[in-house]
Amino acid sequence: MYSKILKKISKKNSRIYNLKNESLSQVFFCRISYLITPFFIILNTSPNIITFINFIFAILSIVFIFIGSGDLFNIGIMFYFLYRIVDFCDGSVARHYNKSTFYGRFIDGVADIFLNAFLVFSLSFYSFKIFESFNLLALGCIAAILTSFDSFIYDKYAALARWSNSENKAKVLPYIKKTFMPKLPFLYNDLITILLFLLPFLKFEKNFFFFSILSIFLIFIISALQTLVIHLYFAFINFNLNAKVKNRSKTPKKP
């Protein structure tokens, strides 16, 4: 039974998660998730329950990194990678039962935003405990804030593109990242993954650890600023179209 489920999951996901559509690290974590997903299916676990379990992994990762004493930092990084793996399981289970819902995608996306932002916050405060550098702390906080706005800009543009297409019968592509320099975000993702993986091993090499933390913050900032600039540019080009004015005041009709 396990092998049959594993083969079915692998076949379905290989069409979605491959090196053409995702970063190398995402494909790697997806492949590992194949080994875990059949257990959720055998136990008849719903996709939303899996998402909730994974949300707990995200919270544990953030808390342990923030505290950082002893081996808790290493455990926090371990929970982060566990989150990255299990993050694929809820979608795989939903596709297995053909029960994929927009609600599931919504809470999955919110969990990703939550983890990325607070992961950077926790790294900022942990690095401050070690280096007592307010500049590094401030840079990390800026990176965390911009990381959350990165997702909001991405989704807001997509929503407005669909709205504009509906009202003006236009054909604006909702997702620019898939057409404009699509491989660059993959590179950012892979670099951050590699640096996070190396952090527990570099913890006692302060110079390398400082450089790794600094690089993670800068990559998050560069990625967010790139998203902002690109979407502002394409919004200026594509959204100079008519938009219907919302009539918020409902005047009662005269008899």
C-alpha positions in Angstrom: 0.0 0.0 0.0 2.8 2.4 0.9 4.6 1.8 -2.3 1.5 2.3 -4.4 0.7 5.6 -2.7 4.3 6.7 -3.1 4.3 6.0 -6.8 1.0 7.9 -7.3 2.2 10.9 -5.4 5.5 11.0 -7.2 3.8 10.9 -10.6 1.4 13.7 -9.8 3.9 16.0 -8.1 6.6 15.6 -10.7 4.4 17.5 -13.2 4.1 20.5 -10.7 7.4 20.6 -8.9 10.3 20.4 -11.2 13.4 22.4 -12.0 11.5 24.4 -14.7 8.9 25.7 -12.2 10.7 25.6 -8.8 14.1 26.2 -7.3 16.5 23.3 -6.7 15.9 23.3 -2.9 12.1 23.3 -3.4 12.4 20.2 -5.7 14.7 18.5 -3.2 12.3 19.1 -0.2 9.4 18.0 -2.4 11.1 14.7 -3.2 11.8 14.0 0.5 8.2 14.8 1.3 7.2 11.8 -0.9 8.5 9.5 1.8 6.3 11.1 4.5 3.1 11.8 2.7 1.9 8.1 2.4 1.8 7.9 6.2 -0.6 10.8 6.4 -2.8 9.2 3.7 -2.7 5.8 5.5 -3.7 7.5 8.8 -6.5 9.4 6.8 -5.2 12.8 7.9 -6.9 15.8 6.3 -4.8 18.4 4.5 -5.9 21.2 6.8 -4.7 19.1 9.8 -1.3 18.7 8.2 -1.1 22.4 7.6 -1.9 23.0 11.3 0.8 20.5 12.3 3.2 22.2 10.1 2.3 25.6 11.5 3.3 24.3 14.9 6.7 23.2 13.4 7.1 26.8 12.2 6.3 28.3 15.6 8.8 25.8 17.3 11.5 26.8 14.8 11.0 30.5 15.5 10.9 30.1 19.3 14.0 27.8 19.5 16.0 30.1 17.2 15.0 33.1 19.2 16.0 31.6 22.5 19.1 30.1 21.0 20.7 28.8 24.2 22.6 25.5 24.1 21.5 23.3 21.2 18.1 25.1 20.8 19.4 27.1 17.9 20.3 23.9 16.0 16.9 22.3 16.9 15.2 25.5 15.6 17.0 25.2 12.2 16.0 21.5 12.1 12.4 22.4 12.7 12.7 24.9 9.9 13.8 22.3 7.4 11.1 19.9 8.7 8.6 22.6 8.0 9.9 23.0 4.5 9.5 19.2 3.9 6.0 18.8 5.4 4.9 22.0 3.6 4.5 19.8 0.5 2.5 17.0 2.3 -0.8 18.8 2.7 -1.0 19.6 -1.0 0.0 16.1 -2.0 -2.7 14.6 0.2 -5.3 17.1 -1.2 -4.4 16.1 -4.7 -4.4 12.4 -3.8 -8.1 12.7 -2.7 -8.9 15.4 -5.3 -10.0 17.7 -2.5 -7.8 20.7 -3.1 -9.5 23.9 -1.8 -8.8 27.6 -1.9 -9.1 27.7 1.9 -6.2 25.2 2.1 -4.1 27.3 -0.2 -4.9 30.4 1.8 -3.8 29.1 5.2 -0.8 27.5 3.6 0.2 30.8 2.1 -0.4 32.7 5.3 1.8 30.2 7.2 4.6 30.7 4.7 4.5 34.5 5.1 4.4 34.1 8.9 7.4 31.7 9.0 9.6 33.8 6.6 9.0 37.1 8.4 9.4 35.8 12.0 12.3 33.5 11.0 14.3 36.6 10.0 13.2 38.3 13.2 14.4 35.4 15.3 17.7 35.3 13.5 18.1 39.0 14.1 17.6 38.8 17.8 19.8 35.6 18.1 22.6 37.3 16.2 22.3 40.4 18.4 22.9 38.2 21.5 26.2 37.0 19.9 27.5 40.2 18.3 25.7 42.9 20.2 25.4 44.8 16.9 22.5 47.2 16.6 23.2 47.6 12.9 22.9 43.9 12.2 19.7 43.8 14.4 18.2 46.8 12.5 19.1 45.2 9.1 17.5 42.0 10.2 14.3 43.7 11.3 14.2 45.6 8.0 14.6 42.3 6.1 11.8 40.7 8.1 9.4 43.6 7.4 10.2 43.7 3.7 9.9 39.9 3.4 6.2 40.1 4.5 5.6 43.0 2.1 7.2 41.0 -0.7 4.3 38.5 -0.6 1.6 41.2 -0.2 2.9 43.1 -3.3 3.0 39.9 -5.3 -0.6 38.9 -4.4 -2.0 42.5 -4.6 -0.6 42.8 -8.2 -2.1 39.4 -9.1 -5.5 40.4 -7.7 -5.5 43.8 -9.5 -4.4 42.1 -12.8 -7.4 39.8 -12.7 -9.7 42.6 -11.8 -8.4 44.8 -14.6 -8.8 41.8 -17.0 -12.4 41.4 -15.9 -13.4 45.0 -16.3 -11.4 45.9 -19.4 -11.2 42.5 -21.2 -7.4 42.9 -21.0 -4.8 40.1 -20.9 -2.5 41.2 -18.1 -0.4 38.4 -16.7 -1.1 38.1 -12.9 2.2 36.6 -12.0 5.2 38.5 -13.3 7.8 36.3 -11.5 6.9 33.5 -13.9 7.8 35.5 -17.0 10.3 38.2 -15.9 13.6 36.8 -14.7 11.9 33.7 -13.3 15.2 32.0 -12.3 16.4 34.8 -10.1 14.0 34.1 -7.2 15.0 30.5 -7.4 18.6 31.5 -6.9 17.7 33.6 -3.9 15.7 30.7 -2.4 18.6 28.2 -2.9 21.2 30.6 -1.4 19.1 31.2 1.7 18.5 27.5 2.1 22.2 26.7 1.9 23.2 29.4 4.3 20.5 28.4 6.8 21.8 24.8 6.6 25.3 25.9 7.3 24.5 28.1 10.3 24.6 25.4 12.9 28.1 24.3 11.7 29.4 27.9 11.6 28.0 28.9 15.0 31.5 28.7 16.6 33.2 30.4 13.7 32.0 33.9 14.4 33.4 35.6 11.3 31.7 33.1 9.0 28.6 33.1 11.0 28.3 36.9 10.9 28.9 36.8 7.1 26.2 34.1 6.7 23.6 36.0 8.8 24.4 39.2 7.0 24.1 37.5 3.6 20.7 36.0 4.5 19.4 39.5 5.5 20.7 41.1 2.4 19.2 38.5 0.1 15.8 38.9 1.7 16.1 42.7 1.3 17.3 42.6 -2.3 14.6 40.1 -3.2 11.8 42.3 -1.7 13.1 45.5 -3.3 13.4 43.8 -6.6 9.8 42.6 -6.3 8.7 46.1 -5.5 10.5 47.8 -8.3 9.4 45.2 -10.9 5.8 45.3 -9.9 5.7 49.1 -9.8 7.1 49.2 -13.3 4.6 46.7 -14.7 1.7 48.2 -12.8 2.5 51.6 -14.4 2.4 49.9 -17.8 -0.5 47.6 -17.4 -2.9 49.3 -15.0 -3.4 52.7 -16.7 -6.8 51.5 -17.6 -10.3 52.5 -16.5 -11.5 51.2 -13.2 -15.2 51.5 -12.2 -15.8 53.8 -9.2 -17.2 52.0 -6.2 -20.5 53.5 -5.1 -20.3 53.0 -1.3 -23.3 55.2 -0.4 -26.5 53.4 -1.0 -29.2 56.0 -1.5 -32.7 54.6 -0.9 -34.8 54.7 -4.0 -37.8 57.1 -4.0 -41.2 55.4 -4.2 
